[in-house]
Amino acid sequence: MPWPPLLPSRPRPPHRGARRTPPRIAAAAAAALLAAGCVPGGTGAEQAAPPGVAPVERDVRFGSGPDTLFGTFALPPGADGGKVPAALIVSGSGPTDRDGNNPGRPGAETNLNFARVLADAGVASLRYDKLGSGETGTGSRDADEPVDYDVFEREMVNAYAELASQPEVDPSRLLVLGHSEGALFALRAPEAVHGHPPAALVLAAPPGTRYLDLIDRQLTEQMRSAEASGASEADVTALLSDVRTSIARLRAGDPLPEDLSPELESLFGPQNEPFLREIDALDPLDLARGLPGGTPALVLWGTEDTQVTEAEVDRLTGGLPDATRVDLEGADHVFRMYDPAPGAVAADAGRRFSPDAAPALEDFLDGAL
């Protein structure tokens, strides 16, 4: 089964004395980051303390088209039997599971951390394994079958209905929290879901430009970084030429090049083609401007996020004049704290979740729900 491409992590410059990768390998590795979302660094022996409190959890399953999706419903501890507000948590791109982990970042746990912060604020949540991840796996589909954008939007709609149906949940006080690519689905939720529309949205590390523009910018940065580390200028130029040709053809509705660079086949291959065409047609700024008037929105962005830039978030918030925006100092794309010191451990599990995320969410929710 194809995986929609991850919004890639841009590697940090190597510390002095780091071994250089041979030029051609460096160029290929930089492109490969698009599929893996890897974070360079060591593996810490210590685990960072999780935020918030541990919710009371139970497994859920629900149908979406021909597939069965698996997820976790999380209830604030000590809920007294009354109806509580609840959040649907939508994952970022690629094979990212209900907890916010994927093969490239197995310890990110972005969704799980948000579920704990929400529980601490008295808000239940539902997070789920979308098609291609976790217990859901490939569902009813062949491993090589293309999956288009509508499949993932329908999953979000069905997950929202599952959340609303939980007996402890007040369906009039629902919100959607989308991380990274998931923020695009959150922006679509008021129009797409059935029944009570979301009372509020939380856009965590949201893309602010069209999908293929974001990929172009990220790959350009990665390729130029590889070139600065010794990659051949000719190799880099050829790869970027293929990227831009592919983007132009996708937007024009034309077939993709048959002689595509091998390094780019996992991104622009036929399995991802329908998804890329469709999600790129969604300009986040237009989605923001199209939200129903008065929809409360919180935009969270980490100042050490190298996957979504400050300028891109600025563009998005230009369409959300009444949104609350909180920039979390020192947090990266998965809202873990980044330590720039030479030799610092970069593994996700060893870095704490931003301590500023919880108060930002709590302050927003107090006024929105």
C-alpha positions as CSV (number, residue, x, y, z in Angstrom):
1,M,0.0,0.0,0.0
2,P,1.3,3.5,-0.8
3,W,1.9,5.9,2.1
4,P,1.2,9.6,1.5
5,P,4.6,11.3,2.0
6,L,5.7,12.5,5.3
7,L,6.4,16.2,5.7
8,P,10.2,15.6,6.1
9,S,12.5,16.6,8.9
10,R,15.4,18.8,7.7
11,P,18.6,17.5,9.3
12,R,20.5,19.8,11.5
13,P,24.0,20.8,10.3
14,P,26.5,18.2,11.6
15,H,28.7,19.1,14.5
16,R,32.3,19.8,13.8
17,G,34.2,16.6,13.3
18,A,31.2,14.6,12.1
19,R,31.9,12.1,9.3
20,R,30.8,13.3,5.9
21,T,28.6,11.1,3.7
22,P,29.9,10.5,0.2
23,P,28.3,13.1,-2.2
24,R,26.0,10.8,-4.2
25,I,24.9,9.0,-1.1
26,A,24.2,12.3,0.7
27,A,22.0,13.5,-2.2
28,A,20.0,10.2,-2.1
29,A,19.8,10.2,1.7
30,A,18.4,13.7,1.7
31,A,15.7,12.8,-0.7
32,A,15.0,9.6,1.3
33,L,14.2,11.7,4.4
34,L,11.0,12.6,2.6
35,A,9.7,9.1,3.0
36,A,11.2,8.5,6.4
37,G,10.9,11.7,8.4
38,C,14.0,10.7,10.3
39,V,15.6,12.8,13.0
40,P,19.4,12.6,13.3
41,G,20.9,12.0,16.7
42,G,21.6,9.4,19.3
43,T,19.3,7.2,21.3
44,G,18.8,8.3,24.9
45,A,18.7,5.7,27.6
46,E,16.3,7.8,29.7
47,Q,12.7,8.5,28.9
48,A,11.3,12.0,29.3
49,A,8.4,12.3,31.7
50,P,5.1,12.3,29.8
51,P,2.9,15.5,30.1
52,G,-0.4,15.8,31.8
53,V,-2.1,12.8,33.4
54,A,-2.8,9.3,32.3
55,P,-6.4,9.1,31.0
56,V,-8.7,6.1,31.4
57,E,-8.5,4.4,28.0
58,R,-10.5,1.8,26.1
59,D,-10.0,0.4,22.6
60,V,-12.6,1.2,19.9
61,R,-13.2,0.1,16.4
62,F,-15.4,1.6,13.7
63,G,-16.1,1.2,10.0
64,S,-14.9,3.5,7.2
65,G,-15.9,2.4,3.7
66,P,-14.7,-1.2,3.3
67,D,-12.2,-0.9,6.2
68,T,-12.3,-1.3,10.0
69,L,-10.3,1.3,11.8
70,F,-8.9,0.8,15.3
71,G,-8.4,3.5,17.9
72,T,-8.2,4.6,21.6
73,F,-10.9,6.5,23.5
74,A,-9.3,8.4,26.4
75,L,-11.4,9.7,29.3
76,P,-10.2,12.2,31.9
77,P,-9.6,10.4,35.2
78,G,-12.2,11.0,37.8
79,A,-15.0,11.8,35.3
80,D,-18.1,11.7,37.5
81,G,-20.5,10.3,34.9
82,G,-21.5,13.7,33.4
83,K,-21.0,14.5,29.8
84,V,-17.5,15.9,29.0
85,P,-16.1,17.8,26.0
86,A,-14.0,15.7,23.6
87,A,-11.4,16.1,20.9
88,L,-10.7,14.1,17.8
89,I,-7.0,13.9,17.2
90,V,-5.9,13.6,13.6
91,S,-2.4,12.3,12.8
92,G,0.2,13.8,10.6
93,S,1.2,12.4,7.2
94,G,2.6,9.0,6.3
95,P,2.1,5.7,8.2
96,T,1.6,7.6,11.5
97,D,-0.4,5.6,14.0
98,R,-2.9,6.6,16.7
99,D,-0.1,7.6,19.1
100,G,1.7,9.8,16.6
101,N,4.5,7.4,15.8
102,N,5.7,6.1,12.5
103,P,8.7,4.0,11.3
104,G,10.8,7.2,10.9
105,R,10.0,8.6,14.3
106,P,8.9,5.7,16.5
107,G,9.1,7.6,19.8
108,A,7.4,10.9,18.8
109,E,4.1,10.1,20.5
110,T,2.6,13.5,19.5
111,N,-1.0,12.3,19.6
112,L,-0.6,10.4,22.9
113,N,1.0,13.5,24.5
114,F,-1.8,15.7,23.4
115,A,-4.3,13.1,24.7
116,R,-2.7,13.4,28.1
117,V,-2.7,17.1,28.1
118,L,-6.4,17.2,27.1
119,A,-7.3,14.7,29.8
120,D,-5.5,17.0,32.4
121,A,-7.8,19.8,31.1
122,G,-10.9,17.6,31.5
123,V,-11.3,16.8,27.8
124,A,-11.8,13.3,26.5
125,S,-10.2,12.3,23.1
126,L,-10.2,9.8,20.4
127,R,-7.1,8.9,18.3
128,Y,-7.1,6.3,15.6
129,D,-4.9,4.2,13.3
130,K,-5.6,5.6,9.9
131,L,-5.3,3.3,6.9
132,G,-1.7,2.3,6.5
133,S,-0.8,2.5,10.1
134,G,-0.9,0.6,13.4
135,E,-3.6,-2.1,14.0
136,T,-5.6,-0.9,11.0
137,G,-2.8,-1.8,8.6
138,T,-3.8,-2.0,5.0
139,G,-7.4,-2.9,5.8
140,S,-9.2,-4.4,2.9
141,R,-6.8,-3.1,0.3
142,D,-3.9,-4.5,-1.7
143,A,-0.5,-3.4,-0.6
144,D,0.2,-1.6,-3.9
145,E,-3.2,-0.1,-4.4
146,P,-3.3,3.7,-4.6
147,V,-5.4,5.5,-2.0
148,D,-6.7,8.9,-2.6
149,Y,-7.3,11.9,-0.3
150,D,-11.1,11.2,0.0
151,V,-10.3,7.9,1.8
152,F,-8.5,9.7,4.6
153,E,-11.2,12.5,4.9
154,R,-13.9,9.8,5.2
155,E,-11.9,8.2,7.9
156,M,-11.8,11.5,9.8
157,V,-15.6,11.9,9.4
158,N,-16.2,8.4,10.6
159,A,-13.9,8.9,13.6
160,Y,-15.7,12.1,14.5
161,A,-19.0,10.2,14.5
162,E,-17.5,7.5,16.7
163,L,-16.2,10.1,19.2
164,A,-19.6,11.7,19.3
165,S,-21.3,8.4,20.0
166,Q,-19.3,7.6,23.2
167,P,-21.7,7.7,26.1
168,E,-19.5,10.0,28.2
169,V,-19.2,12.7,25.5
170,D,-21.2,15.8,25.0
171,P,-21.6,16.0,21.2
172,S,-22.2,19.7,21.3
173,R,-18.7,20.3,22.7
174,L,-16.5,18.6,20.2
175,L,-13.2,19.9,18.8
176,V,-10.8,18.6,16.2
177,L,-7.0,18.7,16.9
178,G,-4.9,18.1,13.7
179,H,-1.2,17.8,13.8
180,S,0.9,18.7,10.7
181,E,-1.0,17.3,7.7
182,G,-3.8,16.5,10.1
183,A,-4.4,20.2,10.4
184,L,-5.6,20.2,6.8
185,F,-8.3,17.7,7.8
186,A,-9.2,19.7,10.8
187,L,-9.7,22.7,8.6
188,R,-12.0,20.6,6.5
189,A,-14.0,19.2,9.4
190,P,-16.7,21.9,9.8
191,E,-17.8,21.2,6.3
192,A,-17.2,17.5,6.1
193,V,-18.5,16.1,9.3
194,H,-22.1,15.2,10.1
195,G,-24.2,16.2,13.1
196,H,-22.8,18.8,15.5
197,P,-19.9,20.7,13.8
198,P,-16.8,21.1,15.9
199,A,-17.1,23.8,18.5
200,A,-13.4,24.6,18.1
201,L,-10.2,23.6,16.1
202,V,-6.6,23.1,17.3
203,L,-4.1,23.4,14.4
204,A,-0.7,22.0,15.7
205,A,2.3,22.7,13.4
206,P,-0.1,23.3,10.5
207,P,1.0,23.6,6.9
208,G,0.4,27.1,5.6
209,T,1.1,26.6,1.9
210,R,-0.1,24.2,-0.7
211,Y,1.2,20.7,-0.2
212,L,3.5,20.5,-3.2
213,D,4.9,23.9,-2.5
214,L,5.8,22.7,1.0
215,I,7.5,19.6,-0.5
216,D,9.4,21.7,-3.0
217,R,10.7,24.0,-0.2
218,Q,11.7,21.2,2.1
219,L,13.4,19.2,-0.6
220,T,15.3,22.2,-1.9
221,E,16.6,22.9,1.6
222,Q,17.6,19.3,2.0
223,M,19.3,19.2,-1.4
224,R,21.2,22.4,-0.8
225,S,22.3,21.1,2.6
226,A,23.6,17.9,1.0
227,E,25.4,20.1,-1.6
228,A,27.1,22.1,1.2
229,S,28.2,18.8,2.7
230,G,29.9,17.7,-0.6
231,A,27.1,16.4,-2.9
232,S,27.6,17.0,-6.6
233,E,26.0,20.2,-7.8
234,A,25.0,18.4,-10.9
235,D,23.3,15.7,-8.9
236,V,21.4,18.2,-6.8
237,T,20.4,20.2,-9.8
238,A,19.1,17.1,-11.6
239,L,17.0,16.0,-8.6
240,L,15.5,19.5,-8.1
241,S,14.7,19.6,-11.8
242,D,12.8,16.3,-11.5
243,V,11.0,17.6,-8.4
244,R,9.7,20.7,-10.2
245,T,8.8,18.9,-13.4
246,S,6.8,16.4,-11.3
247,I,5.0,19.1,-9.4
248,A,4.2,21.0,-12.6
249,R,2.8,17.8,-14.2
250,L,0.8,16.9,-11.2
251,R,-0.9,20.3,-11.2
252,A,-1.5,20.2,-14.9
253,G,-3.1,16.8,-14.7
254,D,-0.4,15.3,-17.0
255,P,1.4,12.0,-16.5
256,L,4.5,12.0,-14.3
257,P,7.9,11.6,-16.0
258,E,8.8,8.0,-16.8
259,D,12.5,8.7,-16.3
260,L,12.2,10.0,-12.8
261,S,15.3,10.0,-10.6
262,P,15.2,6.7,-8.5
263,E,15.6,8.8,-5.3
264,L,12.2,10.4,-6.0
265,E,10.2,7.4,-7.0
266,S,8.9,6.7,-3.5
267,L,7.4,10.2,-3.4
268,F,6.2,10.8,-6.9
269,G,5.4,7.2,-7.8
270,P,2.0,6.0,-9.1
271,Q,0.8,4.9,-5.6
272,N,1.0,8.5,-4.3
273,E,-0.1,10.3,-7.5
274,P,-3.9,10.6,-6.8
275,F,-3.3,11.7,-3.2
276,L,-0.8,14.3,-4.1
277,R,-3.0,15.8,-6.8
278,E,-6.0,16.0,-4.5
279,I,-4.4,17.3,-1.3
280,D,-2.4,19.9,-3.2
281,A,-5.6,21.4,-4.5
282,L,-6.4,22.4,-0.9
283,D,-4.8,25.7,-0.1
284,P,-4.7,26.0,3.7
285,L,-5.3,29.8,3.4
286,D,-8.5,29.2,1.4
287,L,-9.6,26.5,3.9
288,A,-9.0,29.0,6.8
289,R,-10.9,31.8,5.1
290,G,-13.8,29.4,4.5
291,L,-14.4,28.4,8.1
292,P,-17.8,29.2,9.5
293,G,-17.7,32.7,11.1
294,G,-16.9,32.6,14.8
295,T,-15.2,29.2,14.8
296,P,-12.6,29.4,17.6
297,A,-9.2,28.2,16.5
298,L,-5.8,27.7,18.3
299,V,-2.6,27.6,16.2
300,L,0.4,26.0,17.9
301,W,3.9,26.2,16.4
302,G,7.3,25.3,17.8
303,T,10.0,27.8,17.2
304,E,12.5,24.9,16.4
305,D,10.1,23.4,13.8
306,T,12.1,22.8,10.6
307,Q,9.3,21.2,8.7
308,V,6.8,24.0,8.8
309,T,8.3,27.5,8.8
310,E,7.2,30.6,10.7
311,A,6.5,32.3,7.4
312,E,4.1,29.5,6.4
313,V,2.3,29.7,9.7
314,D,2.1,33.4,9.2
315,R,0.4,32.9,5.8
316,L,-2.2,30.5,7.3
317,T,-3.0,32.8,10.3
318,G,-3.6,35.6,7.8
319,G,-6.8,33.7,7.0
320,L,-7.7,33.3,10.7
321,P,-7.8,36.9,12.0
322,D,-9.6,35.8,15.2
323,A,-7.5,32.8,15.9
324,T,-5.3,32.4,19.0
325,R,-1.7,31.7,18.1
326,V,0.9,30.4,20.5
327,D,4.5,29.9,19.5
328,L,6.1,27.4,21.8
329,E,9.7,28.4,22.5
330,G,12.2,25.6,21.8
331,A,9.7,23.0,20.6
332,D,10.2,21.1,17.3
333,H,7.7,19.7,14.8
334,V,6.4,17.0,17.2
335,F,6.4,19.6,20.1
336,R,9.4,18.0,21.9
337,M,12.1,20.3,23.2
338,Y,15.1,20.7,21.0
339,D,18.6,21.0,22.6
340,P,21.1,22.6,20.2
341,A,24.1,21.8,22.4
342,P,26.8,19.8,20.6
343,G,26.4,16.1,21.4
344,A,22.9,16.5,22.8
345,V,20.6,13.5,22.4
346,A,18.1,14.0,19.6
347,A,16.0,10.9,20.1
348,D,12.3,11.8,20.6
349,A,11.7,9.6,23.7
350,G,14.5,11.3,25.6
351,R,13.2,14.9,25.1
352,R,10.3,16.3,27.0
353,F,7.1,17.5,25.5
354,S,6.8,21.3,25.4
355,P,5.8,22.4,28.9
356,D,4.1,25.4,27.3
357,A,1.6,23.3,25.3
358,A,-0.6,22.4,28.2
359,P,-1.3,26.0,29.5
360,A,-1.8,27.2,25.9
361,L,-4.4,24.5,25.3
362,E,-6.1,25.0,28.7
363,D,-6.4,28.8,28.3
364,F,-7.9,28.3,24.8
365,L,-10.3,25.6,25.9
366,D,-11.6,27.6,28.8
367,G,-13.0,30.1,26.4
368,A,-13.9,27.9,23.5
369,L,-15.9,25.0,25.0
